[in-house]
Every structure is written in structure tokens, then in C-alpha cells.
């Protein structure tokens, strides 16, 4: 851990200055340090102005004087941005450094170089306004214009240092906005400022752009490192702090709970254990969703709360199919015990999804969670390695919260050779495998539990059927060989399930 000086230790106990953005305050472990200069950098459109306005509006809410100094946008433009979010800037002082008169040719002079005159006037104007208002919060927008006025790096650095010293002596907490128009980035700003908040936006080939935030530097305070997703929409910026599983622990009972199917409980070695996750893997249409629904229904009958994140099919399709199989979920949705959340992976970032899970677990008290399916969730990730890291933290968090988690993973292909997009077997506590196989010119399904970290599970292969009576699981297929390979040999007299009445 970094060693702080005595002065920095004093700063640690100074009341934090809220940014007005809950997620960002969480990343900063409370907020910014008072009476400091911070750089907010990002390309045009990344959300700098919105973040700055939320910072000032929070100050106004707390009864503090707030000042927005602008070289790049007019008052009319800023108020239009605020209206788009449903805000009013009536309590915020907006000071345009260059008004309409500044562009009048009659105001030009030729004795001094224009940059020398304009830069000096700009700095003096800023200082005069701050002395007159004595604001506690200031936004300076933007440094790119000051960089152009300075003409050279030495003059620019001196002016920024002068402003920094002036603001600190006046007891102001300041956000300096920069649009990264300088070549190679402006490392001088990073060294001058007490902290740096970096905003990025990635353009996706399909779907909305992904926005990310990173604290590049923050002197004297601890903060959550790494990259954090955020959304920019009506109402401002919403930041989703990166999930760190080690920070979340809860007490819970690890007594197994029934799935609602006696034979499935036997396969699992007694049922599903809280604080574990189960991977249901198999080809399309084999019964993974129906099995997950049956487990959820059993939890609902025990009075537990559950949340079902639906990626692959519509809510209406899921509800009608479940009702046809004797598993009516609608009463439980109406009672509030069950939440079914349809998710569009093209529009939701991984951080947003993790945040929704945290809300369901920590604020809504759910004890069972289903992700259906991981194939669609994979599409919201920038890469396979990112998915593995995200799932590791997410599953560790859910296990430490005592959740019973079901993850569905579809395989490519129906019979014979099948494959998956990604291998999550090492992250899963339990693996339930579904397979198609052929017998007497019929396509049948089999189920087997390949792994369980919490119980001595049954190592058999059983026939699996879904019909109007719900889920049916037959006795072990002791007279079959090669079922899991999809090419079985029958050498006995073990009967299969009858009659065959199936609703797929």
C-alpha cells in the first residue's frame, strides 16, 4: 500500500466532496478531496460537460456557490444540455470568457501578439470573477482553448500553474475539462493536477457505443482501480463501479434445496446448495430453460425471491411455454416473488448488467438467479478473456452472497459432435449435461451430472423428457453405452419412459 505524507493523512479525514454521481463517488471511496484541482479528459461527446454539470448541481443542492467558466460553449448551449436532462441551471453562475463582443473586428489590436493579449485577459477575467463570487465549486471548460491561446507549451504550463495556485488559495474544488486535442496526450496536465478522470467511448460494430471511465490518478486517497462502465442518457451519467467479489460477503445456510423433481435431486446428490452455481449445458431445444424454470418454481413455492435474466427469447414466449408445461409463472410475477428481466446484449454493457444483479441481490432480497443464456451474454463482451474475468468475479460474488445461480450455455450442433463458444467448466460448482441420442428411430434426450463440488452426486445417465406433466427423468440407462457421444448401443431390457407426450 502506498505511503502517504502527514499532510496527505490529514487530507484523508477531510469530508469528501460528492461528485453528484453515486457510482463515481463509490469508485472514489466517498468523493473528491476538497480544495483540489482535477482534470476530466475525454474526446468530444464522451460526457465531460454532463459530468461537470452534475458536479455543480450537487454543489448547488448543498447550498454551495457553483461557477461554470466557459471558453468553448455559450450559456444558451449549456442550458440546452441541462434541459435535455431535465435540469435547471438557475442556481449556477455561468461565465462566458468570450462574449459576442470578443468576435467583433473592432476589438482586435495589433501592438501585441493576439495570443499574448487574449491569454492575459482571459486569466485576469477568470480571477476577477472568482474573487467576486467566492465559489466553492468551479468548472473550467476547456483547456484546449487556453492551449491554443498560449501558442507554446511553456506559456501554457505557467498559466495553468498560476490558475491552480489561485484556485487553491481561494478554497475552490475545480474540474478542468480537456478534449484531448493535443498530440500524444497532455502529460503536463496530469502532473499538475491532483487527480485525473479519464472518459472513453468505444464504437461498436452493432448496437450503442460503450462508455468507460478510469481514474488515471488521484493523489492522497484510495480509489477503485480499473475500468468502469457508464451510461450517458436523460438524467445524466450513471456509473457502474467494477465488481470486486472480495468486498462482498454474507452469512447464509448451505442446506441443499429441492429442484422440485425427485430424480433430479438424486442426480445432484440431494438438491441445489445455496452459495453455488450450476452450469446447464446442452444443444438448443433439449430442455435447459425448462429445467431452470422448474428449479425457480420450486424456490418460489418455498417463499424465496428469484430473478430470471432472459437474453435469448421474449418474455411472452417463455411465459406461454412454461404455462403449457404446467409451470405458470404469472402469479409469482404479480406477487413480486419473481422478476423476469429481458436483456438486450447490444444495448447493455457488462458493468450495467453486473449492477442490475447487485441491486437484485442486495436491495431486493432475491436468493436464486438465472442467466439464460451465456451465449447471448458473450456478445456484449469485447472478448473471451474479458468474459472469463467478468464471470469469475460475478460468480464469486453470487456464491459469497449465498445465491443459488443457474447459468445456461447452448452448444453448437444438435447430435454427434457439438461445441461451445467458451469453456466455463472450471468456474462452475455443478455441471448438468443434456444430450440428444437416438433409439428405435426416435430422438431422445439424456441428462447427467458431470461435476459437483458440494456433494457425492450420482454418476449415471438418465433419460430426460419434457411434456405436459412437466419434467420427467427416467431410471439410469444401465443397458445403454455411448449415450453421451450421441451414438448409443442398446444391450439390455431397461425400459424407456412411456408414454411419450412431449411439448417442445
Secondary structure, DSSP 8 states (H G I E B T S, - for coil): -----HHHHHHHTS--B--S-HHHHHHTTT-B-SS-EEEEEE-TTSSHHHHHHHHHHHHHHTT--EEEEESSS-HHHHHHHHHHTT---TTSEEEESS-GGGG-GGG--SSS-HHHHHHHHHHHHHHHHHHHH--SEEEEE-HHHHHHHH-SHHHHHHHHHHHHHHHHHTT-EEEEEE---STT--HHHHHHSSEEEEEEEE--SSSS-EEEEEEEEETTS----SEEEEEEETTEEEEE----GGG---------B--S-HHHHHHHTSSB-TTEEEEEEEETTSSHHHHHHHHHHHHHHTT--EEEEE-SS-HHHHHHHHHHTT---HHHHHHTSEEEEE--TTT--HHHHHHHHHHHHHTS---EEEEE-HHHHHTTSS-HHHHHHHHHHHHHHHHHTT-EEEEEEEEB-SSSS-B-SS--GGG-SEEEEEEEEEETTEEEEEEEEEEESSS------EEEEEETTEEEEEEE-TTEESTTTT--EE-S-----SS--B--
